[in-house]
Amino acid sequence: MTSSKVPVLAARIERFPIAGSFTISRGAKTEAVTVVAEVSQNGLIGRGECVPYPRYGETPEATLAAIQAMQAALAGGLTRQALQAAMPPGAARNALDCALIDLEARASGLRAWNLLDRPVPGERTTAYTISLGTPGAMAAATARAAHRPLLKIKLGGDGDPERIAAVRKAASESELIVDANEAWTEANLEANLAACAAVGVTLVEQPLPAGKDDALARIKRPLAVCADESVHDRNSLAPLRARYDAVNIKLDKTGGLTEALAMADAAQALGFEIMIGCMVATSLSMAPAMLVTPQARFVDLDGPLLLARDRDHGLRYDESLVYPPDASLWG
């Protein structure tokens, strides 16, 4: 490794196979495609990982190019704070923001939470995701995971009352949260919410499409509803207060940990409960998100559990307990 006083930026696309497949209402995939940013300076390297998301018009290639395009700005002294205005929220800024925090932590000799003056994260119970399928297939997958205390159930529209009833029958003791990924309609919204409430679901994520979710403000919601695709950063919070009870903060949406922490503070001030969520990715994506867990009612950082293999020095998972990162991984 060469040593430079000027920050040197490198980035690459990486692929990790998923154990089986991961299916939501928008489709299925068999691998996680991530983009890793590395910033090296004075013999130290900071790393960050992101997942470009097609739902938001992102591709791995465009994300890689957006990160690489910041080399001159970094060499010219661009700080992490200035980065927030220099790049829009999204996956590319997330990778670079987290890489810069990692580098700052290593240069200072502090853990990232001390560097950022945040509470020390402890171990937390993460949700474990059950992919969308037929009621029978989902019940079978749930039965194999029924020992886990918190399950996230992917639903998809028609037939969801039968799916969630089959899931509950297979996991009578687990806390259930549901993620519809924008697949419900105004026509089936109340029936699907009632079916979830009937089996004791705690929370439903993003039942209606973003931008077409006004009905949530007009009905009596029988359980908590959480915004995901409808919320990205602090600027999107205030308009959601009549429609949602909670918000899912994901670093790939906020554009990094810097904004995610500010968003968590703002969401709490507005009375929202917080979920810290993730895309399907390695422990390098989960590690920065652990700094949001002290403020989160729900933790959904199971990405590495869904992979056939994680990267080296990954987070420690003890069944559904996830632990803060070692410095060898990040921060």
C-alpha positions as CSV (number, residue, x, y, z in Angstrom):
1,M,0.0,0.0,0.0
2,T,1.4,3.4,-1.0
3,S,1.1,6.3,1.4
4,S,-0.2,9.7,0.2
5,K,-1.0,12.9,2.1
6,V,-3.7,13.6,-0.6
7,P,-6.8,11.3,-0.4
8,V,-6.8,8.7,-3.1
9,L,-10.1,7.2,-4.1
10,A,-10.7,3.8,-5.5
11,A,-14.0,2.0,-6.2
12,R,-15.2,-1.3,-7.6
13,I,-18.3,-3.4,-8.1
14,E,-18.5,-6.6,-6.1
15,R,-20.9,-9.5,-6.3
16,F,-22.0,-11.9,-3.5
17,P,-24.3,-14.9,-4.1
18,I,-27.6,-15.1,-2.2
19,A,-28.4,-18.3,-0.4
20,G,-31.3,-19.4,-2.7
21,S,-33.1,-16.4,-3.9
22,F,-34.6,-13.2,-2.4
23,T,-38.1,-12.4,-3.6
24,I,-40.3,-9.3,-3.0
25,S,-43.3,-7.8,-4.9
26,R,-41.0,-6.3,-7.5
27,G,-39.1,-9.5,-8.4
28,A,-36.4,-11.9,-7.4
29,K,-32.6,-11.9,-7.4
30,T,-29.9,-14.5,-6.7
31,E,-27.0,-12.2,-6.0
32,A,-26.2,-9.0,-4.2
33,V,-24.4,-6.4,-6.3
34,T,-22.6,-3.8,-4.2
35,V,-20.2,-0.9,-4.9
36,V,-17.3,-0.4,-2.5
37,A,-15.5,2.9,-2.1
38,E,-12.0,3.1,-0.6
39,V,-10.3,6.3,0.4
40,S,-6.6,6.0,1.3
41,Q,-4.5,8.7,3.0
42,N,-1.3,8.6,5.0
43,G,-1.2,4.8,4.9
44,L,-4.7,4.3,6.1
45,I,-7.8,3.1,4.2
46,G,-11.4,3.9,4.9
47,R,-14.1,1.7,3.2
48,G,-17.8,2.0,2.5
49,E,-20.3,-0.2,0.7
50,C,-23.5,0.6,-1.0
51,V,-26.3,-1.1,-3.0
52,P,-27.5,0.7,-6.1
53,Y,-31.3,0.2,-6.2
54,P,-33.2,0.0,-9.5
55,R,-36.4,1.3,-7.8
56,Y,-34.6,4.7,-7.5
57,G,-33.1,4.6,-11.0
58,E,-29.6,3.5,-9.8
59,T,-27.3,1.0,-11.5
60,P,-24.0,-0.4,-10.3
61,E,-22.2,1.2,-13.3
62,A,-23.6,4.6,-12.8
63,T,-23.0,4.5,-9.1
64,L,-19.4,3.5,-9.6
65,A,-18.9,6.4,-12.1
66,A,-20.5,8.8,-9.6
67,I,-18.1,7.8,-6.9
68,Q,-15.0,7.9,-9.2
69,A,-16.0,11.4,-10.4
70,M,-15.4,12.7,-6.8
71,Q,-11.6,12.0,-6.9
72,A,-10.6,15.5,-7.9
73,A,-12.9,17.1,-5.3
74,L,-11.4,14.8,-2.6
75,A,-7.9,15.6,-3.6
76,G,-8.9,19.3,-3.5
77,G,-9.9,19.0,0.2
78,L,-13.6,18.1,0.0
79,T,-14.7,17.2,3.6
80,R,-17.3,14.7,4.6
81,Q,-19.5,17.7,5.7
82,A,-19.1,19.3,2.3
83,L,-19.9,16.0,0.6
84,Q,-23.5,16.2,1.8
85,A,-24.1,19.2,-0.6
86,A,-21.7,18.0,-3.3
87,M,-23.6,14.7,-4.1
88,P,-27.3,14.0,-3.9
89,P,-28.7,11.4,-1.4
90,G,-28.4,7.9,-2.7
91,A,-26.1,4.9,-2.9
92,A,-23.0,6.6,-4.3
93,R,-22.9,9.2,-1.5
94,N,-23.5,6.5,1.1
95,A,-20.4,4.5,0.1
96,L,-18.2,7.6,0.1
97,D,-19.6,9.0,3.3
98,C,-19.1,5.8,5.2
99,A,-15.6,5.4,3.7
100,L,-14.7,8.9,4.9
101,I,-16.0,8.2,8.4
102,D,-14.0,5.0,8.5
103,L,-10.9,6.9,7.5
104,E,-11.5,9.6,10.0
105,A,-12.0,7.0,12.8
106,R,-8.7,5.2,11.9
107,A,-6.8,8.5,11.7
108,S,-8.1,9.6,15.1
109,G,-7.7,6.3,16.8
110,L,-11.4,6.5,17.9
111,R,-14.3,4.2,17.2
112,A,-16.8,5.8,14.8
113,W,-19.4,6.3,17.5
114,N,-16.9,8.1,19.7
115,L,-15.8,10.2,16.7
116,L,-19.4,11.2,15.9
117,D,-20.4,11.6,19.6
118,R,-23.1,9.0,19.4
119,P,-24.2,6.3,21.9
120,V,-22.1,3.1,21.9
121,P,-24.1,0.5,20.0
122,G,-24.8,-2.8,21.7
123,E,-26.1,-6.1,20.4
124,R,-29.6,-6.0,19.0
125,T,-32.1,-8.5,17.7
126,T,-32.4,-8.1,14.0
127,A,-35.4,-9.1,11.9
128,Y,-35.0,-12.1,9.6
129,T,-36.7,-11.8,6.2
130,I,-39.1,-14.4,4.7
131,S,-39.3,-13.9,1.0
132,L,-42.6,-13.6,-0.9
133,G,-44.1,-16.9,-2.2
134,T,-47.1,-19.0,-2.1
135,P,-48.7,-19.4,1.4
136,G,-47.3,-23.0,1.6
137,A,-43.8,-22.0,0.6
138,M,-43.8,-19.1,3.0
139,A,-45.1,-21.2,5.8
140,A,-42.4,-23.8,5.2
141,A,-39.7,-21.0,5.2
142,T,-41.2,-19.5,8.3
143,A,-41.2,-22.9,10.1
144,R,-37.5,-23.1,9.6
145,A,-37.0,-19.7,11.1
146,A,-39.7,-19.9,13.8
147,H,-37.0,-19.9,16.6
148,R,-36.1,-16.3,15.6
149,P,-37.8,-13.7,17.8
150,L,-38.5,-11.2,15.0
151,L,-39.5,-12.0,11.4
152,K,-40.1,-9.7,8.5
153,I,-42.6,-11.1,6.1
154,K,-42.6,-10.0,2.5
155,L,-46.1,-9.7,1.0
156,G,-47.3,-8.8,-2.5
157,G,-50.9,-7.9,-2.9
158,D,-53.5,-10.5,-3.9
159,G,-53.6,-13.4,-1.5
160,D,-51.8,-11.7,1.3
161,P,-54.4,-12.5,4.0
162,E,-53.8,-16.2,3.2
163,R,-50.0,-15.7,3.3
164,I,-49.9,-13.9,6.6
165,A,-52.3,-16.4,8.2
166,A,-50.1,-19.3,7.0
167,V,-47.0,-17.6,8.3
168,R,-48.5,-16.9,11.8
169,K,-49.6,-20.6,12.0
170,A,-45.9,-21.6,11.4
171,A,-44.5,-19.1,13.9
172,S,-46.8,-18.7,16.8
173,E,-44.3,-17.0,19.1
174,S,-42.3,-14.7,16.8
175,E,-43.0,-11.0,16.5
176,L,-44.0,-10.3,12.9
177,I,-43.5,-7.2,10.8
178,V,-44.8,-7.1,7.2
179,D,-43.3,-5.4,4.2
180,A,-45.6,-5.0,1.2
181,N,-43.1,-3.0,-0.9
182,E,-45.8,-0.7,-2.4
183,A,-47.8,-3.7,-3.7
184,W,-51.2,-3.0,-2.1
185,T,-54.0,-0.7,-3.5
186,E,-56.6,1.5,-2.0
187,A,-59.1,-1.3,-2.8
188,N,-57.4,-4.0,-0.7
189,L,-55.6,-1.8,1.9
190,E,-58.1,-2.0,4.7
191,A,-58.7,-5.8,4.3
192,N,-55.0,-6.5,4.2
193,L,-54.3,-4.4,7.3
194,A,-57.1,-6.1,9.1
195,A,-55.7,-9.5,8.2
196,C,-52.3,-8.5,9.5
197,A,-53.8,-7.1,12.7
198,A,-55.9,-10.3,13.2
199,V,-52.7,-12.4,13.6
200,G,-50.9,-9.9,15.7
201,V,-48.6,-8.2,13.2
202,T,-46.8,-5.3,14.9
203,L,-46.1,-3.1,11.9
204,V,-46.7,-2.9,8.1
205,E,-44.1,-1.3,5.9
206,Q,-45.0,0.7,2.8
207,P,-48.3,-0.8,1.9
208,L,-49.1,1.7,-0.9
209,P,-46.9,3.1,-3.7
210,A,-44.9,6.2,-2.7
211,G,-46.7,9.3,-3.9
212,K,-50.0,7.4,-3.9
213,D,-50.4,6.8,-0.2
214,D,-52.9,9.5,0.8
215,A,-55.4,6.9,1.8
216,L,-53.3,6.1,4.8
217,A,-54.3,9.4,6.3
218,R,-58.0,8.9,5.7
219,I,-58.4,5.5,7.3
220,K,-58.2,4.3,10.9
221,R,-55.0,2.3,10.9
222,P,-55.4,-0.8,13.1
223,L,-51.6,-1.2,13.5
224,A,-48.5,0.9,13.0
225,V,-47.6,1.7,9.4
226,C,-44.0,2.5,8.4
227,A,-42.7,4.5,5.5
228,D,-39.9,3.0,3.4
229,E,-40.0,4.0,-0.3
230,S,-41.9,7.2,0.7
231,V,-39.1,8.5,2.9
232,H,-35.5,9.1,2.0
233,D,-33.9,11.9,4.1
234,R,-34.9,14.6,6.6
235,N,-36.6,16.7,3.9
236,S,-39.2,14.0,3.3
237,L,-40.2,13.5,6.9
238,A,-42.7,16.3,7.7
239,P,-45.3,15.6,5.0
240,L,-45.6,12.0,6.2
241,R,-46.9,12.6,9.7
242,A,-50.6,12.1,9.0
243,R,-49.9,8.9,7.0
244,Y,-47.2,7.0,8.9
245,D,-46.3,6.0,12.4
246,A,-42.7,5.0,11.7
247,V,-39.9,5.5,9.2
248,N,-37.4,3.0,7.8
249,I,-34.0,4.7,7.6
250,K,-31.6,3.1,5.1
251,L,-28.2,4.5,4.5
252,D,-28.5,3.8,0.8
253,K,-31.5,6.1,0.7
254,T,-30.2,8.8,3.0
255,G,-26.8,9.0,1.2
256,G,-24.7,7.8,4.2
257,L,-24.5,7.6,7.9
258,T,-24.0,11.4,8.4
259,E,-27.5,12.1,7.1
260,A,-29.0,8.9,8.6
261,L,-28.0,10.0,12.1
262,A,-29.4,13.5,11.5
263,M,-32.6,12.0,10.1
264,A,-33.0,9.7,13.1
265,D,-32.8,12.7,15.4
266,A,-35.3,14.6,13.3
267,A,-37.7,11.6,13.0
268,Q,-37.7,11.2,16.8
269,A,-38.4,14.9,17.3
270,L,-41.5,14.5,15.0
271,G,-42.7,11.5,17.0
272,F,-41.9,8.8,14.5
273,E,-40.7,5.4,15.6
274,I,-37.6,4.3,13.8
275,M,-36.6,1.2,11.9
276,I,-33.0,0.9,10.7
277,G,-33.1,-1.2,7.6
278,C,-30.8,-2.4,4.8
279,M,-30.6,-3.7,1.3
280,V,-29.2,-7.3,0.8
281,A,-25.5,-6.7,1.2
282,T,-22.5,-7.6,3.2
283,S,-21.4,-6.7,6.8
284,L,-19.6,-3.6,5.4
285,S,-23.0,-2.1,4.6
286,M,-24.5,-3.1,8.0
287,A,-21.6,-1.9,10.1
288,P,-22.3,1.9,9.8
289,A,-26.0,1.3,10.3
290,M,-25.3,-0.2,13.7
291,L,-24.7,3.4,14.9
292,V,-28.4,4.1,14.4
293,T,-29.6,1.1,16.4
294,P,-29.7,2.9,19.8
295,Q,-32.5,5.0,18.5
296,A,-34.4,2.3,16.6
297,R,-37.5,0.4,17.8
298,F,-36.9,-2.1,15.0
299,V,-33.6,-3.4,13.6
300,D,-33.6,-5.0,10.2
301,L,-29.9,-5.6,9.4
302,D,-30.1,-9.2,8.2
303,G,-28.5,-8.7,4.8
304,P,-25.4,-10.9,5.5
305,L,-27.7,-13.7,6.8
306,L,-29.3,-13.9,3.4
307,L,-26.0,-14.4,1.6
308,A,-24.2,-17.6,0.7
309,R,-21.1,-16.0,2.1
310,D,-20.2,-12.7,3.8
311,R,-17.0,-10.8,3.4
312,D,-14.0,-11.4,5.8
313,H,-14.2,-9.9,9.3
314,G,-18.0,-9.6,9.0
315,L,-20.3,-8.7,11.8
316,R,-20.9,-11.3,14.5
317,Y,-24.4,-12.8,14.3
318,D,-25.5,-15.1,17.1
319,E,-28.8,-16.4,15.6
320,S,-30.8,-13.1,15.4
321,L,-28.5,-11.1,17.7
322,V,-26.2,-8.8,15.7
323,Y,-23.1,-7.2,17.3
324,P,-21.3,-3.9,16.6
325,P,-18.4,-4.1,14.1
326,D,-14.8,-4.8,15.0
327,A,-12.4,-2.1,13.9
328,S,-11.0,-4.6,11.4
329,L,-14.2,-4.3,9.4
330,W,-15.2,-0.7,9.8
331,G,-15.2,2.3,12.1
